């Protein structure tokens, strides 16, 4: 029962904050570069993958629960465009809009 209550509380906090439960490729998110020292900016996610799989083509993820995405710092990375330049960021640098 505790696991269910914990999951329900997590879902309710997501809904109360107005955030989606999942992060998906194509979503707009808030990015803070330089170890979260830079000012926040809105970016669009191009790719999501586990950081140890960055060199594998099949390691890409199209959709992941926010709680899983944020569970362990530096476990996931995302790719995005800044102007015309391709960039990437660790999961701890990304927040929902």
C-alpha positions as CSV (number, residue, x, y, z in Angstrom):
1,X,0.0,0.0,0.0
2,X,2.9,2.4,0.8
3,X,4.2,2.1,-2.8
4,X,0.8,3.0,-4.2
5,X,0.5,5.9,-1.9
6,X,3.9,7.2,-2.8
7,X,3.2,6.9,-6.5
8,X,-0.1,8.6,-6.1
9,X,1.5,11.5,-4.1
10,X,4.1,11.8,-6.8
11,X,1.5,12.0,-9.5
12,X,-0.6,14.5,-7.5
13,X,2.4,16.8,-7.0
14,X,3.1,16.7,-10.8
15,X,-0.5,17.6,-11.6
16,X,-0.7,20.3,-8.9
17,X,2.5,21.9,-10.3
18,X,1.0,21.8,-13.8
19,X,3.8,19.6,-15.1
20,X,3.5,16.6,-17.4
21,X,4.3,13.1,-16.0
22,X,6.5,12.3,-18.9
23,X,9.4,14.1,-20.7
24,X,9.2,13.5,-24.5
25,X,11.4,14.3,-27.5
26,X,10.0,17.6,-28.9
27,X,9.1,19.0,-25.4
28,X,10.1,22.5,-24.4
29,X,11.9,22.6,-21.1
30,X,14.0,24.9,-19.0
31,X,17.8,24.5,-19.3
32,X,20.4,25.9,-17.0
33,X,23.9,25.4,-18.3
34,X,27.3,25.6,-16.5
35,X,26.3,23.3,-13.7
36,X,23.0,25.2,-13.3
37,X,24.9,28.5,-12.9
38,X,23.7,30.1,-16.2
39,X,20.4,31.9,-16.5
40,X,17.5,29.6,-17.4
41,X,16.5,29.3,-21.0
42,X,13.7,27.5,-22.9
43,X,14.9,24.8,-25.2
44,X,13.3,22.0,-27.2
45,X,14.5,18.4,-26.6
46,X,15.8,16.6,-29.7
47,X,17.0,13.4,-28.1
48,X,17.0,11.6,-24.7
49,X,19.5,8.8,-23.8
50,X,21.2,7.2,-20.9
51,X,24.6,8.8,-20.5
52,X,26.6,5.6,-20.8
53,X,24.9,4.9,-24.1
54,X,25.8,8.2,-25.7
55,X,27.8,6.4,-28.5
56,X,25.1,3.9,-29.2
57,X,22.6,4.7,-31.9
58,X,19.9,2.4,-30.4
59,X,20.2,4.0,-26.9
60,X,17.7,6.8,-27.7
61,X,14.5,7.2,-25.7
62,X,11.4,9.0,-27.0
63,X,9.5,9.2,-23.7
64,X,10.4,8.8,-20.0
65,X,8.8,9.6,-16.7
66,X,10.2,12.8,-15.1
67,X,10.8,10.9,-11.8
68,X,12.9,8.3,-13.6
69,X,14.7,11.0,-15.7
70,X,15.7,12.9,-12.5
71,X,16.4,9.9,-10.2
72,X,20.2,9.9,-10.5
73,X,22.2,13.0,-11.6
74,X,24.1,12.5,-14.9
75,X,22.3,9.2,-15.7
76,X,20.6,10.8,-18.7
77,X,21.6,13.4,-21.3
78,X,19.5,15.4,-23.7
79,X,20.4,17.0,-27.0
80,X,19.0,20.3,-28.1
81,X,19.6,23.2,-30.5
82,X,20.9,26.6,-29.4
83,X,20.6,28.8,-32.4
84,X,22.0,26.5,-35.1
85,X,24.5,24.8,-32.8
86,X,23.8,21.3,-31.5
87,X,24.2,21.1,-27.7
88,X,23.7,18.6,-24.9
89,X,22.9,18.7,-21.1
90,X,22.7,16.4,-18.2
91,X,19.4,15.6,-16.7
92,X,19.9,17.7,-13.5
93,X,20.2,20.8,-15.8
94,X,16.7,20.3,-17.1
95,X,13.4,21.3,-15.5
96,X,9.8,21.2,-16.7
97,X,8.3,24.4,-18.0
